[in-house]
Amino acid sequence: MISKKAVIAILILLPAFLSGCVTQNYENDDTPVVQNQANTDDMAATRISLGLGYLKMGNMPQAKQNLEKAKNFAPNMVQVYTAFAHYYETVGEHKLTISSYEKALSIKSDDADTLNNYGVYLCRQDRIEEAEKQFLKAIAVPSYLLVAKSYENLSSCFLQNDDFIKAEMYLQKAILHSPSSSSILFQMIRLQYAMGDYKQAKSFNQRFEKVTRRFTAQFLALSYKVHYKLGERSTAKNYGTMLVKMFPQSWEAQQYLLNELASIEADNLAKRYAALKAANMLNKSKKRIVKLSPKKNKKSGTQTPQQVVAEKEVNRVHLSALTPNRVKELKTAENPVVIQEEPKSATPEQSKKLPSFHVVEKGDTLYSISMKYNIKIETLRLWNNISEKLYIKDIIFLEDPKLVNQ
């Protein structure tokens, strides 16, 4: 028999269980049906999490099934369609990716996270102007808190298209919105170094050191290069010593000991800037010649820097020193350069067998690469230290690089 205290407790708790519910009736029937609307959103969110988890593991059927269930639970939830967009991008269905983002924005046109993510996707597809519009829409949302991140994304987007002016402009805006962001300051050091403004690079280097002491191998290598370019050899050497002591196994430390960091990733960016500058000067020179001597023979043996493709630059890197951590360093290796040096004979270090690899092209996904070479996604992630995204010209190892030369 239920005690009096138990009855009182049930009566007290009952309203709490019924809150958020609505009561409906069957058609032509007075039988009440109680649905908890809050619960459907919760169940949809759970299915989204499950779907994205399966997607990360490479189980595409289970991923899609859970996302479909999420849509059934909450057909008007923005996050359902942004999750679908991520799924379709992963499997290479770009039209469906776009339609998913558009569907999400049709539900809530000022969802800043969706606008930002849509901009990131369009940037990956080299649709720079469209990406810029989405980023700026996100930034314009008054309640949006990640404005600095969107400006940083905008800068990266234009930089991959070699628009250094806009890249610098948007990075400056990012710093204004988040002056203590070490990642944004690092990007500005890298950009100023590439553009040859070493004093500005040093200034941002000092600001970086004020906001964080959590240095990385990439930061120490870049700091070495900045001070070396300024002729501050003693300071540069200090950064080199720190690099070797703090990150002895890093690619940067190995290159410092091997050749005093003759070429780092920022140098690739600098070559792209120099080639672009040279091409612009050449075009201006040609225009002046046409005006002064319109009847002269227009034959010219001059070649533009763009005639030498990025693959040649990749071949100049010590590929034998590559590790999975080095994959990110090659993201901007698509810079055009003019090779004037005579080919040198390979050293024993350079003659080591290289692991088989795949160069990421436009439209590639980890899933499509996995299917092409019949290698599990989890294995590819392990061999290449991949976290989330792929970029054009990424190097994806198709065998364990640690075991190749054992």
C-alpha positions in Angstrom: 0.0 0.0 0.0 1.3 3.4 -1.0 2.2 5.6 2.0 0.8 9.1 2.4 4.3 10.6 2.0 4.8 8.8 -1.4 1.4 10.1 -2.7 2.4 13.7 -1.8 5.8 13.3 -3.5 4.2 12.0 -6.7 1.8 15.0 -6.7 4.6 17.4 -6.3 6.8 15.9 -9.0 4.0 15.3 -11.6 3.9 18.9 -13.0 7.7 18.8 -13.5 7.3 15.7 -15.7 4.5 17.2 -17.7 6.2 20.6 -18.4 7.0 21.2 -22.0 4.3 18.8 -23.2 1.4 19.4 -25.5 -1.8 17.3 -25.7 -3.2 16.2 -29.0 -6.2 14.0 -30.0 -6.5 11.3 -32.6 -8.7 12.3 -35.5 -12.4 11.3 -34.7 -11.2 10.1 -31.3 -11.0 11.8 -27.9 -8.0 9.7 -26.8 -5.3 12.1 -25.7 -1.8 11.8 -27.0 1.0 13.4 -25.0 4.2 14.5 -26.9 7.2 16.2 -25.3 8.4 18.7 -28.0 11.6 19.3 -26.1 12.4 15.6 -26.1 12.2 15.5 -29.9 14.9 18.1 -30.2 17.0 16.2 -27.7 16.6 13.0 -29.6 17.5 14.7 -32.8 20.6 16.2 -31.2 21.6 12.7 -30.0 21.1 11.2 -33.5 23.2 14.0 -35.0 26.1 13.3 -32.5 25.8 9.6 -33.4 25.8 10.3 -37.1 28.9 12.5 -36.9 30.6 9.9 -34.8 30.0 7.2 -37.3 31.1 9.6 -40.1 34.4 10.2 -38.3 34.9 6.4 -38.1 34.1 6.0 -41.8 30.9 4.1 -41.3 28.9 6.0 -43.9 25.6 3.9 -43.9 25.2 4.3 -40.1 26.1 8.0 -40.3 23.4 8.7 -42.9 20.9 6.5 -41.1 21.3 8.4 -37.9 21.1 11.8 -39.6 17.9 10.7 -41.4 16.4 9.8 -38.0 17.5 13.2 -36.6 15.6 14.8 -39.5 12.5 12.8 -38.7 12.6 13.9 -35.1 13.2 17.6 -35.9 12.7 18.5 -39.6 13.1 22.2 -38.8 16.3 22.0 -36.8 19.2 23.9 -38.5 21.8 21.6 -37.0 20.3 18.6 -38.9 21.0 20.2 -42.2 24.5 21.5 -41.3 25.3 17.9 -40.2 24.0 16.6 -43.6 26.2 19.2 -45.3 29.2 17.9 -43.5 28.3 14.3 -44.4 27.8 15.1 -48.1 31.0 17.1 -48.3 32.9 14.1 -46.8 31.5 11.7 -49.4 32.1 14.2 -52.3 28.5 15.1 -53.1 29.0 18.8 -53.6 25.6 19.7 -55.0 23.9 18.0 -52.0 26.3 19.8 -49.7 25.2 23.2 -51.1 21.5 22.3 -51.0 21.9 21.2 -47.3 23.5 24.5 -46.4 20.9 26.4 -48.3 18.1 24.4 -46.5 19.6 25.3 -43.1 19.7 29.0 -44.0 16.1 28.9 -45.3 15.1 27.8 -41.8 17.3 30.5 -40.1 19.0 33.0 -42.5 21.0 34.6 -39.7 22.5 31.5 -38.1 26.1 32.7 -37.9 27.7 29.3 -37.4 26.0 28.0 -40.5 27.0 31.1 -42.5 30.6 30.7 -41.3 30.8 27.0 -42.1 29.2 27.5 -45.5 31.9 30.1 -46.2 34.6 27.6 -45.2 33.1 25.1 -47.6 32.9 27.5 -50.5 36.5 28.6 -49.9 37.6 25.0 -50.1 35.9 24.8 -53.5 37.8 28.0 -54.7 34.5 30.0 -54.8 36.2 32.9 -53.1 33.7 35.7 -53.7 30.8 33.6 -52.6 32.7 32.5 -49.5 33.4 36.1 -48.7 29.7 37.0 -48.8 28.8 34.2 -46.3 31.6 35.1 -43.9 30.6 38.8 -43.9 27.0 37.8 -43.3 28.1 35.8 -40.3 30.2 38.7 -39.0 27.2 41.0 -39.3 25.1 39.0 -36.9 25.0 41.1 -33.7 25.0 38.0 -31.4 27.9 36.2 -33.1 30.9 35.8 -30.8 33.4 34.2 -33.1 33.9 37.3 -35.4 37.7 37.0 -35.1 37.7 33.4 -36.3 35.6 34.3 -39.3 38.0 37.1 -40.2 40.9 34.7 -39.9 39.0 32.3 -42.2 38.5 35.1 -44.7 42.2 35.9 -44.6 43.2 32.2 -45.2 40.7 32.0 -48.0 42.2 35.0 -49.9 45.7 33.9 -49.1 45.1 30.5 -50.8 44.1 32.5 -53.9 47.3 34.6 -53.6 45.4 37.8 -52.8 47.9 39.0 -50.2 46.3 42.5 -49.8 42.9 41.2 -48.8 44.5 38.5 -46.7 46.4 41.1 -44.7 43.4 43.4 -44.4 41.1 40.6 -42.9 43.9 39.4 -40.6 44.3 42.9 -39.2 40.5 42.9 -38.5 40.8 39.6 -36.8 43.5 40.9 -34.5 41.4 44.0 -33.6 38.6 41.6 -32.5 40.9 39.2 -30.7 44.3 40.9 -29.9 45.4 38.1 -27.6 44.8 35.2 -30.0 48.1 33.4 -30.5 47.0 31.6 -33.6 46.0 34.8 -35.4 49.2 36.6 -34.3 51.2 33.6 -35.7 49.4 33.9 -39.0 50.3 37.6 -39.2 54.0 36.9 -38.4 54.0 34.4 -41.2 52.2 36.8 -43.6 54.6 39.7 -42.9 57.6 37.4 -43.3 56.3 36.2 -46.7 55.7 39.8 -47.8 59.3 40.8 -46.8 58.3 43.1 -44.0 60.6 41.6 -41.4 60.4 44.5 -38.9 56.6 44.1 -38.8 57.0 40.4 -38.5 59.3 41.0 -35.5 56.8 43.3 -33.9 54.0 40.7 -34.1 56.5 38.1 -32.9 57.0 40.1 -29.7 53.2 40.5 -29.3 52.9 36.7 -29.7 55.4 36.1 -26.9 53.5 38.5 -24.6 50.2 36.6 -24.9 51.5 33.1 -24.6 54.6 31.1 -23.6 53.3 27.9 -25.2 55.7 27.9 -28.1 55.5 25.4 -31.0 58.2 24.2 -33.3 56.7 26.2 -36.1 56.8 29.4 -34.1 60.4 29.0 -33.1 61.5 28.1 -36.6 59.7 31.2 -38.0 61.2 33.4 -35.2 64.6 32.1 -36.1 64.0 33.1 -39.8 62.6 36.6 -39.0 65.6 37.5 -36.8 68.1 36.0 -39.2 66.7 38.1 -42.1 67.1 41.2 -39.9 70.7 40.3 -39.3 70.2 39.6 -35.6 72.2 36.4 -35.8 72.7 36.0 -32.0 68.9 36.2 -31.3 68.2 33.9 -34.2 70.6 31.4 -32.8 68.8 31.5 -29.4 65.6 30.6 -31.1 67.4 27.7 -32.9 68.8 26.4 -29.6 65.3 26.6 -28.0 63.9 24.7 -31.0 66.3 21.8 -30.7 65.9 21.6 -26.9 62.1 21.8 -26.8 61.3 19.8 -29.9 64.3 17.6 -30.8 62.2 15.2 -32.8 60.4 17.8 -34.9 61.0 18.3 -38.6 62.0 21.9 -37.9 64.7 20.9 -35.4 66.1 18.3 -37.8 66.2 20.9 -40.6 67.9 23.4 -38.3 70.7 20.9 -37.6 70.9 19.9 -41.2 70.8 23.2 -43.0 69.9 26.0 -40.5 66.3 26.0 -41.8 67.2 26.9 -45.3 63.5 26.6 -46.3 60.4 26.4 -44.1 56.7 26.6 -45.0 56.7 30.4 -44.8 59.4 30.5 -47.4 57.1 28.8 -49.8 54.6 31.5 -49.2 57.3 34.1 -49.7 58.1 32.7 -53.1 54.5 32.9 -54.1 54.4 36.5 -53.1 57.7 37.2 -54.9 56.4 35.5 -58.1 53.2 37.4 -58.0 55.1 40.7 -57.5 57.4 39.8 -60.4 54.5 39.0 -62.6 52.8 42.3 -61.9 56.0 44.2 -62.6 56.5 42.3 -65.8 52.9 43.1 -66.9 53.4 46.8 -66.2 56.7 46.8 -68.1 55.1 45.2 -71.1 52.3 47.9 -71.1 55.0 50.6 -71.1 56.8 49.0 -74.0 53.6 48.8 -76.1 52.9 52.5 -75.6 56.5 53.6 -76.5 57.1 51.3 -79.4 53.9 50.0 -80.8 55.5 48.9 -84.1 58.3 46.9 -82.5 58.4 43.1 -82.7 56.5 41.8 -79.7 58.5 38.5 -79.5 59.9 37.9 -76.1 61.8 35.1 -74.5 60.8 36.1 -71.0 59.0 33.4 -69.0 56.6 34.2 -66.2 57.2 32.6 -62.8 53.8 30.8 -63.2 55.3 28.5 -65.8 57.1 26.5 -63.2 54.5 24.5 -61.3 54.2 23.6 -57.6 55.2 20.0 -58.1 58.8 21.1 -58.8 59.0 22.9 -55.5 57.7 19.8 -53.7 60.5 17.8 -55.3 63.1 20.2 -54.0 62.0 19.6 -50.4 63.8 16.8 -48.5 61.0 14.4 -48.8 62.9 11.7 -47.0 62.6 13.9 -43.9 58.8 13.9 -44.1 56.8 12.6 -41.2 53.1 12.6 -40.7 53.5 15.9 -38.8 55.1 17.4 -41.9 51.9 16.9 -44.0 50.5 20.3 -42.8 53.7 22.0 -43.9 53.0 21.1 -47.5 49.6 22.7 -47.6 50.9 25.8 -49.3 53.5 24.1 -51.5 51.6 25.1 -54.6 53.7 28.2 -54.9 55.2 28.9 -58.3 59.0 29.4 -58.4 61.8 29.7 -60.9 64.5 27.1 -60.5 67.9 28.3 -61.5 70.2 26.1 -59.5 71.9 23.1 -61.1 70.6 19.7 -59.8 72.8 18.4 -57.0 73.6 14.8 -56.4 71.4 13.1 -53.9 72.9 12.5 -50.4 72.4 9.2 -48.6 69.7 10.9 -46.5 67.8 12.0 -49.6 68.2 8.6 -51.3 66.1 6.7 -48.8 63.0 5.0 -50.1 59.9 7.2 -49.8 56.6 5.9 -48.7 53.8 5.7 -51.3 51.6 8.8 -51.2 48.6 10.4 -52.7 48.5 14.2 -53.5 45.1 15.6 -52.7 43.2 17.0 -55.6 40.1 19.1 -55.9 37.0 17.0 -55.0 39.0 14.4 -53.0 37.8 13.3 -49.6 39.3 10.9 -47.1 36.5 8.6 -47.9 37.1 8.6 -51.6 40.9 8.1 -51.1 40.1 5.2 -48.7 37.9 3.6 -51.4 40.4 4.2 -54.2 43.3 2.5 -52.4 41.3 0.1 -50.3 42.7 1.4 -47.0 40.6 2.0 -43.9 39.9 5.6 -43.0 41.2 5.0 -39.5 44.5 3.7 -40.9 44.9 6.7 -43.1 44.2 9.0 -40.1 46.8 7.1 -38.0 49.6 7.2 -40.7 49.0 10.8 -41.6 48.0 12.4 -38.2 44.9 13.8 -39.8 42.4 15.5 -37.5 39.6 17.0 -39.5 40.1 18.6 -43.0 42.0 17.9 -46.2 43.4 20.6 -48.4 44.4 20.6 -52.1 48.1 19.5 -52.4 48.1 17.7 -49.0 50.4 14.6 -49.0 48.5 11.5 -47.8 50.8 8.5 -47.1 49.5 5.2 -48.3 51.8 3.1 -46.0 53.2 3.6 -42.6 56.1 6.1 -43.1 57.7 4.9 -39.8 58.2 1.4 -41.2 59.4 2.2 -44.8 63.1 2.6 -44.1 63.5 0.2 -41.1 
